[in-house]
Amino acid sequence: MRKILLILLFTSYLGCKKSISDGASIVKGSYIFFNDAAVLQNDDVIYGVFMNEKAFELNEKAAKYKTSNNDNVNVEVTGIISTKKDDIILWENKIEIIDIIAISSANDTNNTLKSGIK
């Protein structure tokens, strides 16, 4: 009986997916990809995006919501946020996208990056 219980516990442990409590956060904002670089901006922060497999997948999915290559789209993603220095991404805040939750077209037709100054 113990062996069966241990096997069930072990397989349950291995079968668990990475949860949000593993250091990931849900971020909603305006996403733009241009010339192999991406930025995700919400009302408070601008994130440089690490170009991993999920970021390229997001670019492909977001293309359906754009009318031109430099349009932005609204996204909701799960990602790991970092302020660690990087040679490529010079933004103070960076995000590594782990999961894509939602994508929609942007209502704002102004495609300029907002500086956060009000």
CORVENQUI-V103105 format. One record per residue. N is the residue number from 1. PHI is phi in whole degrees, 0 to 359 (NA if undefined). OMEGA is omega in whole degrees, 0 to 359 (999 if undefined). D_CENTER is the distance of its C-alpha to the mean C-alpha in Angstrom with 2 decimals. Layout:
n:phi:omega:d_center
N:PHI:OMEGA:D_CENTER
N:PHI:OMEGA:D_CENTER
This chain:
n:phi:omega:d_center
1:NA:179:44.26
2:297:181:42.39
3:298:179:41.23
4:296:179:39.77
5:297:178:37.98
6:296:179:36.58
7:296:178:35.44
8:298:179:33.70
9:296:181:31.96
10:295:180:30.94
11:291:176:29.55
12:295:179:27.70
13:296:181:26.10
14:290:182:25.08
15:278:181:23.80
16:287:176:21.28
17:272:178:17.57
18:296:182:15.20
19:260:179:14.89
20:297:181:12.83
21:289:179:15.80
22:277:178:15.00
23:96:181:13.29
24:268:179:9.87
25:229:174:9.07
26:266:181:8.04
27:234:175:6.94
28:248:177:8.57
29:174:180:9.54
30:267:185:10.77
31:244:176:8.99
32:224:178:11.52
33:237:181:12.15
34:206:177:15.66
35:51:177:17.75
36:64:175:15.32
37:224:181:13.17
38:223:178:10.09
39:226:175:9.56
40:240:184:7.61
41:234:170:10.60
42:246:183:11.85
43:295:187:15.54
44:252:192:15.63
45:221:170:13.28
46:250:180:12.00
47:248:165:9.25
48:282:185:9.85
49:256:172:7.23
50:291:185:8.77
51:275:177:9.93
52:256:182:9.96
53:301:180:10.96
54:292:178:7.79
55:295:177:6.93
56:293:175:10.60
57:295:177:10.57
58:298:178:8.28
59:300:179:10.85
60:296:181:13.64
61:291:181:12.86
62:290:181:12.32
63:301:180:15.65
64:292:184:17.53
65:259:183:16.83
66:259:172:17.91
67:260:173:21.55
68:218:185:21.24
69:298:183:19.07
70:258:174:18.14
71:285:174:17.20
72:258:177:14.04
73:228:175:12.52
74:273:181:11.28
75:226:169:8.08
76:228:184:7.18
77:227:169:4.32
78:256:181:5.44
79:202:177:4.93
80:260:183:7.97
81:266:182:9.06
82:219:172:12.00
83:242:181:14.88
84:295:179:16.54
85:299:180:18.31
86:219:181:17.21
87:287:184:19.56
88:263:182:17.19
89:267:185:14.61
90:264:175:16.98
91:295:179:14.90
92:297:180:15.78
93:260:181:12.36
94:229:177:9.64
95:223:172:6.23
96:255:184:5.98
97:286:180:3.43
98:253:182:6.30
99:212:177:6.68
100:259:181:6.64
101:265:183:8.94
102:206:176:10.33
103:222:175:10.96
104:211:179:14.07
105:288:180:16.14
106:277:177:16.39
107:282:182:19.77
108:280:179:20.13
109:271:177:21.88
110:277:186:21.81
111:268:180:19.34
112:275:178:19.94
113:282:182:17.55
114:274:184:18.69
115:277:182:19.94
116:91:178:19.82
117:274:182:23.63
118:253:999:25.38
